[in-house]
C-alpha cells in the first residue's frame, strides 16, 4: 500500500480566497513570478495549498525584514534630529 501524500489543488477563486486577495491580484502575482500554478488540460489554473503556504511564509519574512529596516531608518533619522 502506498503512503503517497496527496496535494490539495485549489481553483483560482479558492486560492484567492485562501490568500485573502482578489482574482485580479492573484493573476498579477502569477505574472510577476511569485506563484506558478499548475494548468489543467483545459488551461485552468490550479494552485497547491503548499505553494500558497510557501508564498505566505516568504512574504511574512520579507515584511519582518522590511519593518526592521524601516525601524532602523526611523531611529537614525530621529537620532540626527536630536543633535
N, C-alpha and C positions, 0 to 999 in steps of 0.2 A: 504494500500500500504506500502511495506517495504522500509525503508531507509537504507538498509544494504550497508556498504562500500565495494566496490569490490577491491580485492587485484590484483594488476598488477603483473603477473608472467612473468619472463624473462627466456629465454633459457640460457644455459651456455655461449654461444657465445655472447648473448646480455648483460649478466651480466658482462662478462669480459670487453666488450667494455665500459659499463657504468662506471666501476671502473678504466678503462684505463690500464688494465693489460692483459696478455696473458692467454689462456685457461689452460696451464700447471700451472701457478701461482695460478689461481683460484682453481684448483684441490688440490694443495698443501695447500692452505688456508683452504679448506674443511677438509683435513686430519689432519691439525693442530688444528681443532676445532673452528676456527674463524667464519666459516659460516656453517650452517646446512640446506642444500637445501631440498625442497620437492622432492619427487620422483613420476613420473607418473607410471601408471600401467606397462608400458614398461620399466621402470627403468631409464628413462631420468631425469636429474636434472633440477629443476625449482627453481628460486630464486625470492623472493618478493622484490619489489623495496624498501619497508620499511626496510627489513632485510639489504639490501645493504647500505641504508642511515644510519642505526644504526651503521654498521661497520665503515663507513667513519667518523661518528661523534666520535666514540670511538678512532679511530686511530689518529684523529686530537688532541684529548685531550691528548693522550699518547705522541704525538710529541711535544706538547706545554710543558708538564711536563718534558720531556727529554731535550728539548732545555734549559729550565730554569735551570735544574740540571747541564747540561754541562757548562752553562754560569757561574754558581756559582763556579764550579770546576776550570775553567779558571781564574776567578777573584782571587781565593785563591792562585793559583799557581803563578800568576803574583805578588801578594802581598808578597809572601815569597821570590820571586826573587829580589825584591827591597830592602830587608833587608841587 
